[in-house]
Every structure is written in structure tokens, then in C-alpha cells.
Amino acid sequence: MTMNYVRRGNGRPLLLIHGIGSSHRSWDLIIDKLAAHRDVIAVDLPGFGATPPLEGETSISTLADAVTDFLDDQDLRGIDAVGSSMGARLVLELARRGGVLGAVVSLDPGGFWTGWEVPFFYHSVQLSAQLVDALQPVLPALTGNPISRSLLFVQFSAHPWTIPAPIALQELRTFTPTPVFSELLDNLAHGEPQQGARAGSIQQPLVIGWGRHDRVCLPSQSERALNLFPDADLHWFEHSGHFPQLDAPEETTQLILDVTNGTYQHQSDEVPEETLVLRTEQLGSTLIGAGTAVLVAVSLFVIVRAFSWR
């Protein structure tokens, strides 16, 4: 399988896998810090970045097959790996299969939603992508302003005003509803549920990282992830949303190095009760955050169009 990728650094190889609607550049804030210690390979998954789409369907299963083929072609089977969002679910799937990856860090994985969380995930992400697509002509101006940048990222970041403007712009440039994006989003929400791995079947270190303020994959979903992957440790990012590599780059870098070096010390054997129970206040905050993003994006689009007609 041919995939576009960048490779930096020296040492033991480390694979980075991005999320839906992104590319290898989603790791730009931390790749150089990782490359100071590791031989880092950051890929564009099929249908994203500069990698052409797969022939046939695009799903977690087919992407896992494609990544496995890529690793075999590059003689990298057994490589340590990090995934973000959809990529985080992908590295869990590869870990479950066995023999493909070494140590794994899964950052805010998708696929552990149930009930009302499914349409919430699907429609909020779909609408966000559609609005970002409509705003493409004015994204440089919007991401260059910390206020509008914060409003655009309110669903995805705990403190979006701290995301550097060039990073925000490049992330939104690729977050558009292409055919592959739409097919994969539908598969993530409505396709085959993520299978787990029985206790003791994963021998390599496995850590699932989760942002306390994740408004895409809600923190309460971590319990389901641990139930399906009982060999995993859970690491909480106290001041992060859905993308720890953007909200907490130094902590994320250290976590990756610790896990892949075999020196990670788990925070706790128990998931805090306040995280497992989705309280009314948490749900309200999540919906308000998503709703605010939508309303603001619509308002910005209307304003921009009004000025363009003058």
C-alpha cells in the first residue's frame, strides 16, 4: 500500500496516525519534539492529505488493512504507534488484531458512543465540516483572529485561542466533507461497532488518553473503551479537549515517549466517578459548546457573504 508520509529523526520507529478530515500535519506541534528521540513516520491515510483513496469502501477495517500493508511494505511491522480521534480507534483495532503494532497510545478514540451520542457525534461533526467548507475563502482571516479562531474550535479544544493560527488554518483547510470523509463518518457512526480484546491478549503497553473537556468523544465513553480493552491504562488530560496534541502538546509528547519507552506510570486504577456519570451539567455544556460553534459559524458566513456582495 502506497501512502504519503513524512519521516524525521532517529531511533526506534514511531508511527503517527491522524483523525478524520486531517493529515500528517495534525502532528506539527509535537513531531519535532518526538523526532529528537525517535524515528517518526507520520502518514496520510487513504483519501486524506496526499494519499489517494482506497478502491472500494473506506472503513476502520479497510483502513486497518491498508496500514498493515504499508507497514509490511516498509518493513515496519511491530512499530510503536500513536493515533488521534478516528486514528486512535484505528490503532486500537490494530492492537486488537495482534502482531501489527508494538506499544500503542490512543488519544480520544472514537467508536465508543451509544444511544443519543451516536446522532450527536454524526450530525455535529457533519455540520461542522459543511460550515468549514463554506467558510474556506475567509478562513485565513477567521483563524488569524483569536476570538473567531476560538469560536470555530470551541467543540474541539479546551482553550482554542492558544492554538497557533497557522496550525488552526491547516487543520480547517482539510476538514471538509469530501466523499471519503462522508463515507467514513457514516461508517464510524453507524457501521460495525468496535470489537475489543480479551484480558491478557495485548502484551505490549497500551494507554488510552482522554481529554477531560472532550466535546466530541465524551469522557464518559472512556469506561466503555476500558471494558473492551481491559489491558489498557487510562491517562486523563486535565486541561484538554478532543485533541491533546493541540491543547497539551508537551504533556502529549511526554506521554508518548513514556509509554513507548516502557516508563509510563499509570495515574490510577480507577476511573473517577464524576467522569463515568454523564451529568446534566456536562451534557448541557457539551450541547451549548457545539451549538455555539454552529451558530457562530453561520453568523460569520452570513457576515462575510454580506460584505462580498457590496
C-alpha positions in Angstrom: 0.0 0.0 0.0 1.4 3.4 -1.0 0.8 6.2 1.4 2.2 9.7 1.6 4.2 10.2 4.7 6.9 12.4 6.3 9.8 10.8 8.3 12.0 12.7 10.7 14.5 11.9 13.5 16.5 8.8 14.5 16.0 6.0 16.9 13.2 3.4 17.3 10.5 3.9 14.7 7.2 5.6 15.8 4.0 5.8 13.7 1.6 8.7 13.9 -2.0 8.3 12.6 -4.3 11.3 12.2 -8.0 11.6 12.6 -10.9 12.1 10.1 -10.6 15.2 7.9 -7.0 15.7 8.7 -3.5 14.7 7.5 0.0 14.1 8.8 0.2 17.8 9.6 -2.1 17.4 12.6 1.1 16.4 14.5 3.0 19.5 13.6 3.1 20.9 17.1 4.8 17.8 18.5 6.5 15.9 15.7 9.9 17.7 16.0 10.0 17.1 19.8 9.3 13.4 19.2 11.9 13.3 16.4 14.5 14.4 18.9 14.1 10.9 20.4 12.5 8.7 17.8 12.4 7.9 14.0 8.9 9.4 13.4 6.7 8.4 10.5 3.5 10.4 10.1 1.2 9.2 7.4 -1.6 10.5 5.3 -4.4 7.8 5.5 -6.0 6.8 2.2 -8.3 9.6 0.9 -6.7 12.3 3.1 -3.7 14.6 2.6 -1.7 13.4 -0.5 -2.7 9.7 -0.3 -5.3 8.6 -2.9 -8.5 6.9 -1.7 -8.8 3.1 -1.4 -10.6 1.2 -4.1 -13.8 0.1 -2.6 -15.2 1.1 0.8 -13.4 3.2 3.4 -14.0 1.9 6.9 -12.0 1.2 10.0 -11.5 -2.3 8.8 -10.2 -1.4 5.4 -8.0 1.4 6.8 -6.5 -1.1 9.2 -5.8 -3.4 6.3 -4.2 -0.6 4.4 -2.0 0.5 7.3 -0.9 -3.1 7.9 0.1 -3.4 4.2 2.0 -0.2 4.4 3.9 -1.4 7.5 4.7 -4.7 5.7 5.9 -2.8 2.6 8.2 -0.6 4.7 9.4 -3.5 6.9 7.9 -1.7 10.0 5.6 -4.4 11.4 5.7 -4.2 15.2 6.3 -0.4 15.2 5.1 1.7 18.2 2.1 3.8 17.2 0.0 6.8 18.2 -3.4 7.6 16.9 -5.7 10.6 17.3 -9.6 10.5 17.2 -10.5 8.2 14.4 -6.8 7.3 14.1 -7.0 6.5 17.8 -9.7 3.9 17.1 -7.6 2.6 14.3 -4.6 1.9 16.4 -6.8 0.1 18.9 -8.2 -2.0 16.1 -4.6 -2.8 15.0 -3.6 -3.6 18.6 -6.6 -5.9 18.9 -5.6 -7.9 15.8 -2.2 -8.6 17.3 1.3 -8.8 15.8 1.0 -5.5 13.9 2.0 -2.8 16.4 4.2 -2.5 19.4 3.3 0.0 22.2 0.2 2.0 21.5 -1.1 5.4 22.6 -4.7 6.1 21.6 -5.8 9.7 22.0 -9.5 10.3 22.5 -10.7 7.4 20.4 -14.0 7.4 18.6 -16.3 4.5 18.3 -17.5 4.1 21.9 -20.7 6.1 21.7 -24.2 4.7 22.3 -27.8 5.9 22.2 -28.1 9.7 21.7 -24.4 10.0 21.5 -24.4 8.5 18.0 -26.6 11.1 16.3 -24.9 13.8 18.3 -21.5 12.8 17.1 -22.6 12.3 13.5 -24.6 15.4 12.9 -22.4 17.8 14.9 -19.3 16.7 13.0 -21.1 16.6 9.7 -22.5 20.1 10.1 -19.1 21.4 11.3 -17.4 20.1 8.2 -20.1 21.6 5.9 -19.8 25.0 7.6 -16.0 24.9 7.4 -16.3 24.1 3.8 -18.5 27.1 3.2 -16.1 29.3 5.1 -12.9 28.2 3.2 -12.5 31.6 1.3 -12.3 33.5 4.6 -10.5 31.0 6.8 -7.2 32.9 6.9 -8.9 36.0 8.4 -11.0 34.0 10.8 -8.2 31.8 12.1 -5.9 34.8 12.3 -8.1 36.4 14.9 -8.1 34.7 18.4 -11.8 35.3 19.0 -13.1 33.9 15.8 -10.5 31.1 15.9 -11.7 30.2 19.4 -15.3 30.1 18.2 -14.5 27.9 15.3 -12.7 25.4 17.5 -15.0 25.5 20.6 -16.2 22.0 20.1 -12.7 20.5 19.7 -10.5 22.4 22.1 -10.5 23.3 25.8 -8.6 26.6 25.1 -8.7 27.2 21.3 -7.3 30.7 21.5 -3.9 29.2 22.3 -3.8 27.1 19.0 -1.3 28.9 16.7 -3.1 30.5 13.8 -1.2 28.6 11.1 -2.0 25.3 12.8 -5.7 26.2 13.0 -5.8 27.2 9.4 -4.2 24.0 8.1 -6.5 21.8 10.2 -9.6 23.6 8.9 -8.3 23.5 5.3 -8.6 19.7 5.3 -11.8 19.4 7.4 -14.2 19.3 4.5 -17.0 16.8 3.5 -15.2 15.0 0.7 -16.8 11.7 -0.5 -14.2 9.8 1.6 -14.8 11.9 4.7 -18.6 11.5 4.4 -18.4 7.7 3.8 -16.0 7.2 6.7 -18.0 9.5 9.1 -21.1 7.4 8.3 -19.2 4.2 8.9 -17.8 5.5 12.2 -21.3 6.4 13.5 -23.4 3.6 12.0 -21.1 0.9 10.9 -19.7 -2.1 12.7 -19.1 -1.5 16.4 -15.5 -1.6 17.7 -14.6 -5.0 18.9 -12.5 -5.4 22.0 -9.6 -7.6 23.1 -9.9 -10.1 25.9 -7.8 -9.5 29.1 -4.2 -10.6 28.7 -4.3 -10.7 24.9 -2.4 -7.4 24.4 1.1 -7.9 25.6 2.6 -4.5 24.6 2.0 -1.3 26.5 -1.4 0.3 25.7 -2.5 3.7 27.0 -5.8 5.4 26.1 -5.5 9.2 26.6 -8.7 11.3 27.1 -9.3 15.0 27.5 -11.5 15.9 30.4 -13.2 18.5 28.2 -13.7 16.4 25.1 -17.0 17.5 23.5 -16.7 15.1 20.6 -15.9 11.8 22.3 -17.4 12.4 25.7 -15.3 11.5 28.7 -17.9 9.1 30.0 -17.2 6.9 26.9 -13.8 6.0 28.5 -15.5 3.4 30.6 -16.7 1.5 27.6 -13.3 1.7 26.0 -11.6 0.2 29.1 -14.3 -2.5 29.3 -13.4 -3.5 25.7 -9.7 -3.2 26.2 -9.1 -4.3 29.8 -5.3 -4.4 29.2 -5.2 -0.6 28.7 -4.3 2.1 31.1 -6.3 5.4 31.1 -4.5 8.7 31.1 -6.5 11.9 31.8 -5.5 15.2 30.2 -6.9 17.6 32.7 -6.8 20.7 30.5 -7.5 19.3 27.1 -10.4 18.8 24.7 -10.6 16.3 21.8 -7.0 16.9 20.5 -4.4 16.7 23.3 -1.6 17.3 20.7 -3.1 20.8 20.2 -4.2 21.6 23.7 -1.4 19.9 25.7 1.5 19.3 23.3 4.2 19.0 26.0 2.2 16.6 28.1 1.2 14.6 25.0 4.8 14.3 23.8 6.0 13.1 27.3 3.1 10.6 27.4 4.1 9.1 24.1 7.7 8.9 25.0 7.0 7.4 28.4 4.6 4.7 27.0 6.8 3.7 24.1 9.9 3.7 26.4 8.1 1.4 28.9 8.4 4.0 31.7 4.8 5.2 31.9 3.4 5.3 35.4 -0.4 5.0 35.4 -2.4 7.7 37.1 -5.0 5.5 38.8 -6.5 2.0 38.5 -10.0 3.5 38.8 -11.9 5.9 36.5 -13.2 8.8 38.6 -16.9 8.5 39.3 -17.6 12.1 38.2 -16.3 11.2 34.7 -18.2 8.0 34.3 -21.6 9.6 35.1 -22.7 11.9 32.4 -24.3 14.6 34.5 -26.9 17.0 33.2 -24.5 19.9 33.5 -21.9 18.1 31.4 -24.4 17.3 28.7 -25.6 20.9 28.8 -22.1 22.2 28.4 -21.4 19.9 25.6 -24.5 20.8 23.6 -24.0 24.5 24.3 -20.4 24.3 23.1 -21.4 22.5 19.9 -24.4 24.8 19.4 -22.3 27.9 19.9 -19.8 26.7 17.3 -22.6 26.1 14.8 -24.4 29.5 15.4 -21.2 31.5 15.3 -20.0 29.8 12.1 -23.3 30.5 10.4 -23.2 34.1 11.6 -19.6 34.5 10.3 -20.6 33.1 7.0 -23.6 35.4 6.6 -21.5 38.4 7.5 -18.8 37.5 5.1 -21.3 36.9 2.3 -23.0 40.3 3.0 -19.7 42.1 2.7 -18.8 40.2 -0.5 -22.0 41.4 -2.2 -21.1 45.0 -1.6 
